[in-house]
């Protein structure tokens, strides 16, 4: 896991081999494994095979465990919103969620609601 450099955004950029889609990979002694998945296993813990690891930073060769989130296959599909790239943070830096197929920022929605009430 020492094959990375940290950038100004806090991403740990994998310096080992990268596949055609931009994901880092390595050999764990038994099989080829994506570097971000190995980082999650090493730093966070067990990961069922049915769970995928999502990059909230959108940098495919980032292996920073703080930038990785375990999600179900269905949730991962929603995060990409039918092929359009899902941005996990709103322009104000709050985390977005998918509600009824649309990306929403709950914090911005809350602030707008309170602004309308006053």
Buried (B, 14 or more C-beta within 10 A) or exposed (E): EEBBEEEEEEBBBBBBBBEEEEBBBBEEEEEEBBBBBBBBBEEBEEBEEEBBBBBBBBBBBBBBBEBBBBBEEEBBBBBEBEEEEBEBEBEEEBEBBBEEEEBEBEBBEEEEEEEEEE
